[in-house]
């Protein structure tokens, strides 16, 4: 017998003789198993004389054992023993060994053990919504965003950069709940491989950026005018939502100011490249696909919209 088992057995025997209401054991399952083992031993004791004082002593021990059954197992044992003998070996031994009065008393002890309180239903932790620059900022992320914006503003104030005026203009607008925080970076729309005339006019895309020919073709089909830009640009992840971008960069990058600078420069570069493409003497806007003309005109309309970051010019 292991030291742990001997300890639990000692507790069991103390419970039986002291008629303790329950056995205090670290492991309820182990305590229950030992109770069943001890009950089996008690039922196996041979008595031939109905006046044997040992019968009374066994009855007391059984009462202590039944009272020590952990609450989570009381109903299980009660069902196993049953009101009449079942096919279970312990039930057979229980009903065929003990007097009816003893049986009723022991079953009554089990019935009186209160059921344990139900285990608390685990509260599912809601999965936080995804925050990503190409998606609008979820409302639940607003407090984190406001904290990130405040930190970024301090970095901008301390930067002393000549273009900090535009950063500050963006930040002032980004505090407003109704601001249109969508911008388009050149890296999102640069035509990989060159659309008509683009290879010579605007130059190649940076490595790992831009739209493939298939993606450009999809835009040509979906964007036939300025009204088509909103839905198509959202669907193809051409928009950068600056609120989400600021939060992601605060939480996932080493320098939120460097990230803001990169986003700012990408937006300005898109303006410059689209303007260069449209005003090229060799063809200009007549050589631009309608989708690119529409994106350029969409940006132009946003520059006159005080609710847009593009009005910071």
Number of C-alpha atoms within 10 A of each C-alpha: 7 7 8 9 13 11 12 21 18 12 17 27 19 16 22 24 15 12 19 19 18 18 26 16 16 9 10 16 14 12 22 24 12 18 24 16 11 18 19 15 10 16 19 12 11 10 13 7 9 9 9 10 10 14 17 13 12 16 20 17 23 22 24 26 29 30 24 27 28 25 20 17 16 24 17 11 18 17 13 16 22 15 13 12 16 15 10 12 12 18 20 15 16 22 19 14 17 14 12 11 9 18 19 12 15 20 20 14 20 23 13 12 20 12 13 11 8 7 6 6 6 6 6 6 6 6 6 9 11 12 16 19 20 20 18 20 22 15 9 10 16 15 10 12 23 16 12 19 21 13 14 23 17 11 15 21 13 10 12 10 10 7 12 16 15 16 20 16 15 20 19 14 19 20 14 11 9 10 16 20 23 21 23 24 21 24 21 20 24 25 24 23 15 19 20 14 17 21 14 11 19 19 16 16 19 11 8 8 15 21 22 16 14 10 15 21 15 14 22 16 12 16 23 16 16 18 12 16 23 15 12 18 20 15 11 14 16 22 22 23 20 26 28 23 23 24 25 18 20 22 13 10 12 10 13 23 21 13 17 19 15 13 21 19 14 18 19 17 16 21 17 14 18 25 16 16 24 20 14 15 9 12 14 16 19 14 16 18 19 19 23 26 22 20 22 20 16 17 22 14 14 17 16 13 14 13 17 21 24 24 18 17 10
